Amino acid sequence: MAMEQMPTPQSPLRIGTRGSPLALAQAHETRSRLMAAHGLPEEAFEIVVIKTTGDRVLDRPLKEIGGKGLFTKEIEDAMLQGGIDIAVHSMKDMPTVQPGGLLLDCYLPREDVRDAFVSATVGRLSDLPEGAVVGSSSLRRRAQLANRRPDLKLVEFRGNVQTRLKKLEEGVAQATFLAMAGLNRLGMAHVARSAIGVDEMLPAVAQGAIGIERRAEDARAAALLAAIHDGPTGQRLAAERAFLKELDGSCETPIAGLAVLEGAEVWLRGEILRPDGSEAIADEGRAPVADAAALGQDLARRLLARAPKGFFDWR
């Protein structure tokens, strides 16, 4: 990369992010990787905090204020308008289609994909007593819980990691769920009483993955990001995000999916659920890594073919 294209303290690369502690940790990780890859000082980067709709509206369920994009639209608008150069996103929040002019082709190495079980009173999901109150804002987690433990009482739990932990302390619920990846990135893995195996609760599509978005024509950002892109994470997400896109997944549809690389093959598991958890349909498939996206589409079509009409409708 030509020296004149390198960011400098006088012309820094502006990194857009949400302002939560986890979002900032992800932005700092991105900056650190870019600094190491290109031998640049911290001053060659500027972290720009942008408040999104999902951050501002905390008193209503996500499904009431819109689907995926609640945590990304304002950030993407800032990039299209030239206010930032790149944006750091939790990939499970990302719509499967980017706005015209933007590209998402850089992923950091994926963290732990599992859900974390968090409780002040019991150590594991299976230990929760009958009728226990569990808080979660994730429709996927709520549907999976309702399917596996219909005796539990589920309540809405919005906010960042710290907010949700405070609600637990206040006794709003006996347990909640967070992503192990987020806790690890915050140095808070000890908060998890246990990690839930993917065989027990298949995670959200792209859980644990960080994606970095840029303007399609920005050659400087493209060259900088190419050096920190993790190929295996990209291959896994190619399958998972194609699966989600074919299902037209949003925050209003309970969908889980996980791809794993096995040599030259990708193994993809997927699950769709009725929003009330009364029915779950799961399947899996394998394909060469080069066909990861086609595998995702095929698995989604097979699940949809088994789903009755109105499967995702609220009853």
N, C-alpha and C positions, 0 to 999 in steps of 0.2 A: 504494500500500500504506500503510495507516494507520501513523503513527509508533509507536503503542503495540505494534504487531506486529513491529517491527524488532528483530532481535537486538541485544543490548548486552553490554558486558563483564560486567555483572551477570547477564544472562540470555542467554548465547551460544548460537548454533546449533551443535550438536555434530555433527561430521562423522566418520562411521565409515569406517575403512580398514584394510586389511592393513598390515603393518609393513615390507615390503620397500622398498628405495630407490625402485623404480619406483612402487609403490602410494602412497608418501608424496609423490612428485613429482606424481602425478595429483590427490591430495587438495589439495596446495598450489596447483595450477593452478585447481582448482574454487574454493578460497577466494579466490584473487586475482581471478577473474572476478566472484564475488559481491561482493567489496569494491568493484570498479570500477563494477559495474552499479548499486549502491545507495549508494555513497558512505560505506561503513562502514569502521571501523578493524579492523585484524587481531584486536584483542582481542574483537571481537564474535563470533568463531568459535573453537571448540575442536576440535582434531583428536584423535580417540580411536582408538588403535591396538588392533585386535582380532586375535588369532591364530586362524587357521582350521585345519581338519584338513589341508588341502593344504599349509599351511606347516609343520605339526608333523611329518607323516610324509613323510620325504624319502628313505627307503631302499627304497621299493617303487614300482613303476610306478603311475601314476594309475588305470589300468584295474583294478588289483587292490583299490584302496581305495574305489572308487565312481566315478560319472560326474560330470557337471557339478553344481555345488553344493558341491564340496570347498573352494572358495575363497570361498564366499558364505554358507553356512548360519549360522555363528556370528554373522556381521555382521547378517544379517536377523533372527535371534533377538533380538539386542540392540536392534534398532529396534522390533520388536514389543513388547518389554518396557519400552520408553521410555528405554533407556540412551543412545541416540543419536537424532538427528533426521533425518539423511540419510546415505546410504552411497554411496561412490564406487567404481565397479567397472570393470575391464576387461571390455568387453562380450563378448569371445570366451570368457570364463569363465562367462557367465551362462546359467542354464537358461532355456528359452523360456517357462516359466510361473512367475509370482511367487507366493509364499505369499499366502493370503487376507489382505487388509488392507494389502498393499503394492502400490505402483505405480511403474512405471519409464517416465517420459515426458519426461525431460530428457537430452539428449545434447550433449556439447561438440563443437566442430568436429573432424572426423575428421583424423587424422594420416596419414602415409604407410602404405599398406596392405601394402607388399611385405615379403617375408622378406629378412633380411640373411644373407649368407654370411660366416661368420667362420672364419678359419684363420690359423695362424702360418706356414704353408708355401706355400700357393697362393692365387691371387687370385680364382678363379671356380670354381663347381661343376664346370664342364666340364673344368677343369684337374686335378681329383683323379685320381691314378693308379688303375689297376685294383686292387681289393681294399683300398682305403683305408678306415680306420675313421672312421665319422661318428657323433657323439653327438646324440641328440635324445630328449626325453620326449614329443613330440607324435606321436600316432598318425597324424594327417593327413600331417605332413611325412615320417614314416618310410615310410608306404605310397606316397606320391608318389616318394620317392627309390628305393624298391625297384622301383617300376614303371618309372622312367626310367633308373636305373642299378643293375640287379640284381647287378652285380659288387661293389658296395660292401658293407662289413660294418657293420651298424647296432648301436649299443649304447645302453643307457638313460642318459639325461643329465637328472637332476632338479636343481632349485634355482633361485635367482634369477639375474639376469644376472651378477652378480659371481662367484657360485659356479661357474657354467658356464665363465666365462672362466678361472678358476683351474684347472678340470679340463683345459682345453685346454693351459694352460701346463705342466701336469704330464704331458702326453703321453698322457692317457687316450684321446684321439681326435685325428685330424688336422684335423677341421672340425666345426662345429656351425652351427645356425641360430637366429637370434633375430628378433624383429619390429623392423623399421626404426623403427616408431612408438615403441617403448620406448626404443631407443637415442637417438632424437631428443629425447625428453622428459627423458632423463638427461644430455643434453649429451655423448653418447658416440657420435655418428654415425661418428666416425673408426674405431671398432672394426670396422665392417663393411668387409670387403675389397671387397665389391660387393653391390648390391641385386639381387635376382632378379626379373626381370620377371614380371608376372602371367600372361603367356602361357606362361612356362616352368613356374611353380609357382603355381597359383591359391591365394590365401591362405585362411585360416580365415574362416568367417562372422564378421562384425563386427570383424575385426582392425583395430587402429588407432583404435577408437572407445571413448570413455569414457561410461558411463551413470551417472546419479545417481538413486538409488532413494529413495522417501519413503513415509511412511504415507499411505494413500489419503485419510484425513479431515483431514490436517494442512494447513489453509488457509495458514498462515504459510509453511511450506516450499514449498507449491505456488506462491505468489506470488513468493517469492524466486527459485525455479528457473526460472520462466517467462521471466525476463529474460535468462537465459544459454543458453536452449535453442537449438540450431542446427537449423533446419528441414530443410535438405538432408540432413544426416546422418540425421535421423529417417526421412526418406523412403527413403533407401537401406537402412537397417536394417529397415524394415517389410518390404521384399522378402526380404532375406537371412534374417531370423529366422523369417518364415513358411515359407520354404524349409526351414530347419533343423527347425522344429517338425513339419512334415509328414513329414520323414524320421525323426522321433523321434531326433534326433541327440544323442549323448552323447560323453564322452571315449573311448568304446570303439568309435566308428564314424568311419572316416576320411571326412570331408566337407569340401569346399571350396566357397566361394561368394563372389561379388562383384557388387554392383550399382553401376552408374554412371548418373548423371543425364545425359540428352541432351535439352536443352530441356524439353519437357513430357512426355518419356518416360523410363522407367527401363529400362536394359538389364541383364539379370541373366544371369550365367554360373554354372553349377554343375557339380560333379564329385563322384562317389562312387567309392570304391575298396574292393577286398577288403583286409582288414587286412594280408595278406602282400604287397600290391602287385601280385599276379599279374594283376589285371584292373582297368581304370578305365573308367567310363562318364561322358561329359560331354555337356552340351547347353546351350542358351541360349534366351532369349526377350526380347521387348520388350512393353511395355504403357504406357498412360498412368500418370503418377505416382499418380493417385488409385486405381489398381488394383494398386499395388505388392504388397500382401499376397496378392492373388489370383494374381498372376504367380508369386510364390514357391511357393505351393501347387501350381500347375499344373506348374511345372518339376520339382518334387520328384516328383509323381505320374508324370510322363513318364520320369524316370530310374528310378524303382522298377519301372515296367512293363517296362523293358528288362533289369532285374537278375534273374538266376536265383535260384531259391529258395536261401536260406542264404547270400546274397551277403556279408553282414556277419559271418558266423560265422568263428571262428578255426579254421584247419585243423590 
